[in-house]
Amino acid sequence: MWECIEPGYYITLESCSQEACNGEKVIDEIINHYVEESMGKNELNNKWIIIDTHLLSMNWDEYMRFRRNAEAYRSQGFDIDETF
């Protein structure tokens, strides 16, 4: 569903454009991966994540679920930027 290109930079994969994709799960997994990878590196203080959502945006309903859940993480202090 997603791939980590480098620390803090993620892309959604082609499977996200399919109906079976779960947008909430995508953002949850990305945030969990980021937190796990940042532990002990003092990078968690930054909390800046870039996500290429181009392929996810092809699945509008799941993209909107992703965006709603991303807002919840933003309210927790994560700086989430989207690229297309």
C-alpha positions as CSV (number, residue, x, y, z in Angstrom):
1,M,0.0,0.0,0.0
2,W,2.9,2.4,0.7
3,E,6.7,2.5,0.6
4,C,9.2,4.4,2.6
5,I,11.7,6.1,0.1
6,E,13.8,7.7,2.8
7,P,13.2,8.7,6.5
8,G,10.1,10.9,6.6
9,Y,9.2,10.5,2.8
10,Y,6.6,8.0,1.8
11,I,4.7,7.1,-1.4
12,T,1.4,5.3,-1.9
13,L,1.6,2.4,-4.3
14,E,-0.7,1.3,-7.1
15,S,-2.7,-0.9,-4.8
16,C,-4.1,2.3,-3.2
17,S,-5.9,3.1,-6.4
18,Q,-8.0,-0.1,-6.1
19,E,-11.3,-0.4,-4.2
20,A,-9.9,-2.7,-1.6
21,C,-7.5,-0.1,-0.2
22,N,-8.2,1.3,3.3
23,G,-7.1,5.0,3.5
24,E,-7.3,5.1,7.3
25,K,-5.0,2.0,7.5
26,V,-2.5,3.6,5.1
27,I,-2.0,6.7,7.3
28,D,-2.0,4.7,10.5
29,E,0.7,2.4,9.1
30,I,2.8,5.3,7.8
31,I,2.7,7.1,11.1
32,N,3.5,3.9,13.1
33,H,6.4,3.2,10.8
34,Y,7.7,6.8,11.1
35,V,7.5,6.6,14.9
36,E,9.2,3.2,15.1
37,E,12.0,4.4,12.8
38,S,12.5,7.6,14.7
39,M,12.8,6.1,18.1
40,G,16.2,6.8,19.6
41,K,17.2,9.1,16.8
42,N,15.7,12.3,18.2
43,E,13.9,12.7,14.9
44,L,10.5,12.3,16.6
45,N,10.9,15.9,17.8
46,N,10.6,17.0,14.1
47,K,7.5,15.0,13.1
48,W,7.6,16.2,9.5
49,I,6.3,13.6,7.1
50,I,5.9,13.9,3.3
51,I,3.5,11.5,1.6
52,D,3.0,11.2,-2.1
53,T,-0.7,10.5,-2.3
54,H,-1.1,10.6,-6.1
55,L,-2.1,6.9,-6.5
56,L,-4.3,7.0,-3.4
57,S,-6.1,10.1,-4.7
58,M,-7.4,7.9,-7.6
59,N,-9.6,6.2,-5.0
60,W,-11.6,9.2,-3.8
61,D,-13.5,7.7,-0.9
62,E,-10.4,6.2,0.6
63,Y,-8.4,9.3,-0.1
64,M,-10.9,11.3,1.9
65,R,-10.7,8.8,4.8
66,F,-6.9,9.1,4.7
67,R,-7.2,13.0,4.8
68,R,-9.6,12.9,7.8
69,N,-7.3,10.6,9.7
70,A,-4.3,12.7,8.7
71,E,-6.0,15.7,10.4
72,A,-6.2,13.7,13.6
73,Y,-2.5,13.2,13.5
74,R,-1.9,16.8,12.6
75,S,-3.7,17.8,15.8
76,Q,-1.3,15.6,17.7
77,G,1.7,17.6,16.4
78,F,2.6,15.8,13.2
79,D,3.4,18.0,10.2
80,I,2.1,16.0,7.3
81,D,2.6,17.3,3.8
82,E,1.1,15.7,0.7
83,T,2.6,15.7,-2.8
84,F,1.0,14.4,-5.9
